[in-house]
């Protein structure tokens, strides 16, 4: 009788979860959209709000990337 010495194969790593990607894009779009609206509605606050919105969008993207890579 032949002996089967094969190791069980592990599943191939998958990409990031589509729901996480969708939520990440949604958060970034909402942050940038809200920032743009406030900058248009209140021109005197445009510089500080744009700076905070840009940093917030970058942090949201970085956080999403970290969470997506953590599952692998």
N, C-alpha and C positions, 0 to 999 in steps of 0.2 A: 504494500500500500504506500502511495506517495504521501510524504509529509508536507503540509503547507506551512512554510515558515515566513509568510508575508506579514509585514507590519500593517496594522490598520491605518488607512489613509485619513489624514485630517482634512476637513473641508478647506477649500481655498479661501483666503481672506477676502471679504467683501468690501466694497466701498462704503462711504458714509451712509447712514440711514437717510432715505429720501425725506422723511418727515422732519428730521433735524435740519437738513439743508433748506427745506421750505421755510421752517420757522426762523432760521438764521437770516435768510433773504428778507423775509417779512419784517423782522425786527430792524434790520439795517435800513430798509426802504422807509419804514415808519419814522425812524429817528431822523433820517436825512430829509424826509418830506415835512415833518414837523418843524425841523430847524429852518428849512427854506420858507415855510409859511410865516413863521415868527419873524424872520429877517425881512420879509416883504411887508408885513403888517406893522412892524416897529423898526424903521430904518436906523434909529439912534442906537439900538441894541444889536445891530447886525454883526459887528465884529466880535463881541464876546460870545454871542449865541452861536455863531458859525464855528468858532474855535471849540466850544464845548460839544456841539453836535458832531463835528469831525472827529474829535477824540472819542466820543461815545460810539460812533459807527466803527471806528478802528478797534476799539475794545470789544465790541460785540462780535466782530469778525474773528478776532483772535481767540476769544472765549469759545466760539463755535468750533473753530479749528482744533482747539485743545480737547474739547469734549468729543469730537468726532474721532480723533486719533487715539483717545484713551480706550475706546472700545476694542481696538485691534489686538 
